Amino acid sequence: MGKSRRTAAIDIGTTKVACVVAETDSAKKTTIVGYGTAPPAGFKQGVVVDLDKATESMGSAVSLAEEMAGGKVKTYRTFVGINGDHIKHLSGIGAVPVRKPAKGIGTRDLEDVIKQAQTIRLPNDEQILHVIPTQFIVDGQKGVRKPLELFGVRLEVEALLIIGAVTAIENIHRVLERLDIKNRFLVLQSLACSFAVCSEDDKEMGCALVDLGGVTDFCICREGEIRFTKVLGVGANNITKDVAIGLRTTFSQAEKVKREHGVAMASMVKKDEAVKIDDASGRGTKQVSRRLLASVIEPRMEEILNLVNSEIHNSGMAEGLSAGVILTGGGSMLEGVDVLAEQVLGMPVKIGRPDRLAGPKEVINNPAFATAVGLIHYGIEGRYFYEMPPAGAWERFCEEVKGWFS
């Protein structure tokens, strides 16, 4: 009987920091054994803005997960989500001669061609997070997905390069260093999320995965791999702010009433429905129309979905999304959001839940935990997408900063 193995995930969201611990047994069954959440103090839209507060916030989520799991996160492989408007993608290509054609394409050939795909000029304040092969080409034969051991004399790759800001990346590493979490991997959140809520058929047929978190990010998958990714500047946090202003209440109360009574379409609410909320003055409660609440939520959600629709069409991939759109994240829990999304996007829409693992229902059946659970999937499935950032990226940036003041 083999030993079990544990994997940890940390999701740095806009509305919470979440830590999840999972255990994979000898039969390869994975179960969530611990989780914890904390307010994202010290972070702003996934980026560290206060190192002390960010460390305290992440440390609180980690401690809660450790207490439930009965172990230390620093002893596990830990996969940490990264997001923000500093993330972008570029195309990369590489071509190399195969070292020993008679023996077939080997792992060193793959490493060589992936390194070639990274040889692009980047500003010193940016670095590569992931190299995601979209296809390999062997002696002119396109569409190869698994070139290992194939005969060939020339190996090429076309890849999607995920780029991030060195400052944002380094500051997340500094928080993790303070928590003594050393065996760590940074992972694009939309990439991780796709592991939790997109089936292989979804990715093969073509789908758009939209994470309606505090900010909205989405990716497009076709032919089994991610082909496009984008972070938008608006999301569920903007809806909460609108509710706070429209109903004249506090942000925390607006978030609570949005989660418990929010509806994405006013036409789905009866005229006589009412909900109680705390007054902004804190001196009492008041009743407000639930239809009024929905009428505040609907235009902002429609705006977000229209932005997604524009980006999907600008990507040039709208016609290839046979599996439609998958909504996930906290915003996807709003009643009627799938109906509104179908009207705006003009294609089939479903809610993605991270339900392929065992564990507490509040995690595995909750779209708000899709990224955290996706990070676990990403870790246990072992597909790290060639995380080989160019050596010396941080050092080169530091030298450039010194030059600014010389």
C-alpha positions as CSV (number, residue, x, y, z in Angstrom):
1,M,0.0,0.0,0.0
2,G,1.5,3.3,-1.1
3,K,1.6,6.4,1.0
4,S,-0.8,9.3,0.5
5,R,0.4,12.6,-0.7
6,R,-0.8,16.1,0.1
7,T,-1.1,19.2,-2.1
8,A,-2.0,22.8,-1.1
9,A,-3.5,25.6,-3.0
10,I,-3.7,29.3,-2.3
11,D,-6.2,31.5,-4.2
12,I,-5.5,35.3,-3.9
13,G,-8.9,36.6,-4.9
14,T,-10.4,40.1,-4.9
15,T,-12.9,39.3,-2.1
16,K,-11.0,36.6,-0.2
17,V,-7.8,34.7,0.2
18,A,-8.5,31.0,0.3
19,C,-6.2,28.1,1.2
20,V,-7.2,24.5,0.4
21,V,-5.3,21.3,1.4
22,A,-6.0,18.0,-0.5
23,E,-4.9,14.4,0.1
24,T,-4.4,11.9,-2.7
25,D,-4.3,8.3,-1.6
26,S,-2.6,5.2,-3.1
27,A,-5.7,4.6,-5.3
28,K,-5.3,8.2,-6.7
29,K,-8.5,9.4,-5.0
30,T,-8.2,13.0,-4.0
31,T,-10.1,14.5,-1.0
32,I,-10.2,18.1,0.3
33,V,-9.1,17.7,3.9
34,G,-8.8,21.3,5.0
35,Y,-9.6,24.8,3.9
36,G,-9.6,28.3,5.3
37,T,-10.4,31.8,4.1
38,A,-9.5,35.4,5.1
39,P,-10.3,38.9,3.9
40,P,-7.7,40.0,1.3
41,A,-6.1,42.7,3.4
42,G,-2.9,43.8,1.8
43,F,-3.9,42.8,-1.7
44,K,-5.7,44.8,-4.3
45,Q,-7.1,42.9,-7.3
46,G,-4.6,40.1,-6.6
47,V,-1.5,42.3,-6.3
48,V,0.4,42.9,-3.0
49,V,0.0,46.5,-1.9
50,D,1.0,46.1,1.8
51,L,3.5,43.3,2.6
52,D,2.7,43.0,6.3
53,K,-1.1,42.9,5.9
54,A,-0.8,40.5,2.9
55,T,1.3,38.1,4.9
56,E,-1.1,38.3,7.8
57,S,-4.1,37.7,5.6
58,M,-2.6,34.8,3.7
59,G,-1.2,33.4,7.0
60,S,-4.7,33.4,8.5
61,A,-6.2,31.4,5.6
62,V,-3.3,29.0,5.7
63,S,-3.6,28.5,9.5
64,L,-7.3,27.7,9.3
65,A,-6.6,25.1,6.5
66,E,-3.7,23.6,8.5
67,E,-5.9,23.3,11.7
68,M,-8.6,21.4,9.8
69,A,-6.1,19.3,7.8
70,G,-3.8,18.5,10.7
71,G,-0.5,19.4,9.0
72,K,1.7,22.2,7.8
73,V,1.3,23.7,4.3
74,K,5.0,24.5,4.1
75,T,5.6,20.7,3.9
76,Y,3.4,20.3,0.8
77,R,3.8,21.3,-2.8
78,T,1.8,24.5,-2.9
79,F,0.2,26.0,-6.0
80,V,-0.6,29.7,-5.8
81,G,-2.9,31.6,-8.2
82,I,-1.8,34.8,-9.8
83,N,-4.0,37.3,-11.6
84,G,-4.4,41.0,-12.3
85,D,-4.4,43.4,-15.2
86,H,-0.6,43.1,-15.5
87,I,-1.2,39.6,-17.0
88,K,-1.0,39.3,-20.8
89,H,-0.2,36.7,-23.5
90,L,2.0,36.6,-26.5
91,S,2.7,34.0,-29.2
92,G,5.9,32.1,-29.2
93,I,7.5,29.7,-31.8
94,G,10.5,27.4,-31.6
95,A,12.3,25.0,-33.9
96,V,15.2,22.7,-33.1
97,P,16.9,19.6,-34.8
98,V,16.1,16.4,-33.0
99,R,19.2,15.1,-31.1
100,K,18.8,11.4,-31.9
101,P,16.2,10.9,-34.6
102,A,16.6,7.1,-34.7
103,K,15.7,6.9,-31.0
104,G,12.8,9.3,-31.3
105,I,12.0,12.7,-29.9
106,G,13.2,12.8,-26.3
107,T,12.5,15.1,-23.3
108,R,15.7,17.1,-24.0
109,D,14.4,17.9,-27.4
110,L,11.1,19.1,-25.9
111,E,13.1,21.2,-23.4
112,D,15.2,22.7,-26.2
113,V,12.2,23.7,-28.4
114,I,10.3,25.1,-25.4
115,K,13.3,27.3,-24.6
116,Q,13.4,28.4,-28.2
117,A,9.8,29.5,-27.9
118,Q,10.7,31.8,-25.0
119,T,13.4,33.7,-26.9
120,I,11.4,36.9,-27.3
121,R,12.3,40.4,-26.3
122,L,10.5,41.5,-23.2
123,P,10.8,44.7,-21.1
124,N,12.9,44.1,-18.1
125,D,9.9,44.5,-15.8
126,E,8.1,41.5,-17.3
127,Q,8.7,37.8,-17.3
128,I,7.2,34.6,-18.6
129,L,4.9,32.6,-16.2
130,H,3.9,29.8,-18.5
131,V,4.7,28.4,-21.9
132,I,1.6,26.6,-23.1
133,P,2.2,24.6,-26.3
134,T,-0.8,24.8,-28.7
135,Q,0.7,22.4,-31.2
136,F,3.9,20.7,-32.1
137,I,5.1,20.2,-35.7
138,V,7.3,17.2,-36.6
139,D,9.0,17.4,-40.0
140,G,6.2,19.7,-41.2
141,Q,3.4,17.5,-39.8
142,K,1.2,19.9,-37.9
143,G,-1.3,19.2,-35.1
144,V,1.0,16.9,-33.1
145,R,0.1,16.9,-29.4
146,K,2.5,14.3,-27.9
147,P,5.7,14.3,-29.8
148,L,7.7,12.1,-27.3
149,E,9.3,9.0,-29.0
150,L,8.0,10.0,-32.4
151,F,10.5,9.7,-35.3
152,G,11.6,13.0,-36.7
153,V,14.6,15.2,-37.5
154,R,13.1,18.6,-36.9
155,L,10.8,19.6,-34.0
156,E,8.8,22.8,-33.9
157,V,6.3,24.3,-31.4
158,E,3.7,27.0,-31.5
159,A,3.0,28.2,-27.9
160,L,1.0,30.7,-25.9
161,L,3.3,32.6,-23.6
162,I,1.7,33.9,-20.4
163,I,3.5,37.1,-19.3
164,G,3.3,38.9,-15.9
165,A,4.9,41.9,-14.2
166,V,8.1,41.1,-12.3
167,T,7.1,43.3,-9.4
168,A,3.7,41.6,-8.9
169,I,5.3,38.1,-9.2
170,E,8.2,38.9,-6.8
171,N,6.0,40.4,-4.2
172,I,3.8,37.3,-4.0
173,H,7.0,35.3,-3.6
174,R,8.0,37.6,-0.7
175,V,4.7,36.9,1.1
176,L,5.2,33.2,0.6
177,E,8.8,33.4,1.8
178,R,7.6,35.1,5.0
179,L,5.3,32.1,5.6
180,D,8.2,29.7,4.9
181,I,6.3,28.2,1.9
182,K,9.2,27.3,-0.3
183,N,8.0,24.4,-2.5
184,R,5.7,26.6,-4.5
185,F,4.5,27.2,-8.0
186,L,2.7,30.3,-9.4
187,V,-0.2,29.5,-11.7
188,L,-2.4,31.7,-13.8
189,Q,-5.8,31.6,-12.1
190,S,-7.9,31.2,-15.3
191,L,-5.6,28.3,-16.3
192,A,-6.1,26.6,-12.9
193,C,-9.8,27.3,-12.9
194,S,-10.1,25.5,-16.2
195,F,-8.9,22.3,-14.6
196,A,-11.7,22.4,-12.1
197,V,-14.8,23.2,-14.2
198,C,-14.0,22.4,-17.8
199,S,-14.3,18.8,-19.0
200,E,-11.9,17.5,-21.7
201,D,-14.8,17.6,-24.1
202,D,-15.5,21.2,-23.3
203,K,-11.8,22.1,-24.0
204,E,-11.7,20.0,-27.2
205,M,-15.0,21.4,-28.6
206,G,-14.2,24.9,-27.7
207,C,-15.5,26.9,-24.7
208,A,-15.1,30.2,-23.0
209,L,-14.5,30.0,-19.2
210,V,-15.6,33.2,-17.4
211,D,-14.7,33.6,-13.7
212,L,-17.1,36.2,-12.3
213,G,-15.0,37.1,-9.2
214,G,-14.3,40.5,-7.7
215,V,-12.8,41.2,-11.1
216,T,-13.6,39.2,-14.2
217,D,-11.1,37.0,-16.0
218,F,-11.7,34.6,-18.7
219,C,-10.0,32.2,-21.1
220,I,-10.9,30.5,-24.3
221,C,-10.1,26.8,-24.8
222,R,-10.0,25.0,-28.2
223,E,-8.6,21.7,-29.3
224,G,-7.8,20.8,-25.7
225,E,-5.7,23.8,-24.7
226,I,-6.0,27.4,-23.7
227,R,-5.7,29.8,-26.7
228,F,-6.6,33.2,-25.2
229,T,-6.8,34.8,-21.8
230,K,-7.9,38.2,-20.6
231,V,-8.5,40.0,-17.3
232,L,-11.2,42.7,-17.2
233,G,-11.2,45.7,-14.9
234,V,-14.7,45.1,-13.6
235,G,-16.5,42.3,-11.7
236,A,-18.6,41.3,-8.8
237,N,-17.0,44.0,-6.6
238,N,-18.5,46.7,-8.8
239,I,-21.9,45.1,-8.4
240,T,-21.5,45.3,-4.6
241,K,-20.5,49.0,-4.8
242,D,-23.6,49.7,-7.0
243,V,-25.8,47.9,-4.5
244,A,-24.3,49.9,-1.6
245,I,-24.9,53.2,-3.4
246,G,-28.3,52.3,-4.8
247,L,-29.7,51.0,-1.5
248,R,-27.8,53.4,0.7
249,T,-26.1,50.8,2.9
250,T,-22.6,49.7,3.8
251,F,-20.3,47.7,1.5
252,S,-20.4,44.7,3.8
253,Q,-24.2,44.8,4.0
254,A,-24.4,45.2,0.3
255,E,-22.3,42.1,-0.3
256,K,-24.4,40.1,2.2
257,V,-27.7,41.1,0.6
258,K,-26.3,40.5,-2.9
259,R,-25.2,37.0,-2.0
260,E,-28.4,36.1,-0.2
261,H,-31.1,37.9,-2.2
262,G,-29.5,39.1,-5.5
263,V,-31.0,38.3,-8.9
264,A,-29.4,39.1,-12.2
265,M,-32.6,40.0,-14.0
266,A,-35.3,42.2,-12.5
267,S,-38.0,40.6,-14.6
268,M,-37.5,37.3,-12.6
269,V,-38.6,39.0,-9.3
270,K,-42.2,39.5,-8.1
271,K,-43.2,43.1,-7.5
272,D,-44.2,42.5,-3.8
273,E,-40.9,40.7,-2.7
274,A,-39.0,42.6,-0.1
275,V,-35.7,42.1,1.9
276,K,-34.4,43.6,5.1
277,I,-31.1,45.4,5.2
278,D,-29.1,47.5,7.7
279,D,-29.3,51.2,7.2
280,A,-26.0,52.9,6.3
281,S,-26.2,55.0,9.5
282,G,-26.1,51.8,11.5
283,R,-29.1,52.9,13.5
284,G,-31.6,50.2,12.3
285,T,-32.9,48.1,9.5
286,K,-35.2,48.9,6.6
287,Q,-37.1,47.0,4.0
288,V,-36.3,47.4,0.3
289,S,-37.8,45.9,-2.8
290,R,-36.1,42.8,-4.1
291,R,-36.9,44.0,-7.6
292,L,-35.1,47.3,-6.9
293,L,-32.1,45.2,-5.8
294,A,-32.2,43.3,-9.0
295,S,-32.6,46.5,-11.1
296,V,-29.3,47.7,-9.6
297,I,-27.5,44.4,-10.2
298,E,-28.8,43.8,-13.8
299,P,-27.2,46.7,-15.7
300,R,-23.8,46.2,-14.2
301,M,-23.9,42.4,-14.9
302,E,-25.0,43.1,-18.4
303,E,-22.1,45.5,-18.8
304,I,-19.7,42.9,-17.6
305,L,-21.1,40.3,-20.0
306,N,-21.0,42.7,-22.9
307,L,-17.3,43.3,-22.2
308,V,-16.7,39.6,-22.2
309,N,-18.7,39.3,-25.5
310,S,-16.6,42.0,-27.1
311,E,-13.3,40.3,-26.1
312,I,-14.5,36.9,-27.3
313,H,-15.3,38.4,-30.7
314,N,-12.1,40.4,-30.8
315,S,-10.1,37.2,-30.2
316,G,-11.4,35.8,-33.5
317,M,-12.5,32.6,-31.8
318,A,-16.2,33.1,-31.3
319,E,-17.2,30.8,-34.1
320,G,-15.3,27.8,-32.6
321,L,-17.0,27.7,-29.2
322,S,-19.2,24.7,-29.7
323,A,-19.4,23.9,-26.0
324,G,-20.5,27.5,-25.2
325,V,-19.7,29.5,-22.1
326,I,-19.0,28.2,-18.6
327,L,-19.6,30.7,-15.7
328,T,-17.9,30.2,-12.4
329,G,-16.7,32.3,-9.4
330,G,-18.8,34.0,-6.8
331,G,-20.7,36.1,-9.2
332,S,-22.0,33.0,-11.0
333,M,-24.0,32.2,-7.9
334,L,-26.4,35.0,-8.6
335,E,-29.9,33.7,-9.5
336,G,-30.6,34.1,-13.2
337,V,-27.1,35.0,-14.3
338,D,-26.9,32.1,-16.7
339,V,-30.2,33.2,-18.4
340,L,-28.9,36.8,-18.7
341,A,-25.6,35.5,-20.1
342,E,-27.3,33.4,-22.8
343,Q,-29.2,36.5,-23.9
344,V,-26.1,38.7,-24.0
345,L,-23.6,36.2,-25.4
346,G,-25.9,34.4,-27.8
347,M,-24.6,30.9,-27.0
348,P,-25.3,28.1,-24.5
349,V,-24.2,28.9,-20.9
350,K,-23.8,26.7,-17.8
351,I,-22.5,27.2,-14.3
352,G,-19.2,25.5,-13.6
353,R,-18.8,23.9,-10.2
354,P,-15.6,22.3,-8.9
355,D,-17.3,19.0,-8.0
356,R,-14.8,16.3,-9.3
357,L,-13.1,15.9,-5.9
358,A,-14.4,14.5,-2.6
359,G,-14.6,16.8,0.4
360,P,-16.8,19.4,2.1
361,K,-19.8,20.5,0.1
362,E,-19.1,24.1,0.9
363,V,-15.9,23.8,-1.2
364,I,-16.5,21.2,-3.9
365,N,-19.9,22.4,-4.8
366,N,-19.1,26.1,-4.6
367,P,-18.1,28.1,-7.7
368,A,-16.4,30.6,-5.4
369,F,-13.7,27.9,-4.7
370,A,-13.3,26.9,-8.4
371,T,-9.8,28.5,-8.7
372,A,-8.5,27.0,-5.4
373,V,-9.8,23.5,-6.4
374,G,-8.4,24.0,-9.9
375,L,-5.0,24.7,-8.4
376,I,-5.2,21.3,-6.7
377,H,-6.1,19.6,-9.9
378,Y,-3.3,21.4,-11.7
379,G,-0.9,20.2,-9.0
380,I,-1.9,16.5,-8.9
381,E,-2.2,16.1,-12.6
382,G,1.4,17.2,-13.0
383,R,1.0,19.5,-16.0
384,Y,3.1,22.5,-15.1
385,F,3.2,24.0,-18.6
386,Y,7.0,24.5,-18.7
387,E,7.2,27.1,-15.9
388,M,10.7,28.2,-16.9
389,P,10.9,32.0,-16.5
390,P,14.0,33.5,-18.1
391,A,17.0,33.4,-15.8
392,G,17.9,36.8,-14.2
393,A,14.6,38.6,-15.0
394,W,14.5,40.1,-11.5
395,E,18.2,41.0,-11.4
396,R,17.9,42.7,-14.8
397,F,14.9,44.7,-13.6
398,C,16.8,45.8,-10.4
399,E,19.7,47.0,-12.6
400,E,17.3,49.0,-14.7
401,V,15.7,50.6,-11.6
402,K,19.2,51.6,-10.4
403,G,19.7,53.3,-13.7
404,W,16.6,55.4,-13.2
405,F,18.3,57.1,-10.2
406,S,21.9,57.4,-11.5
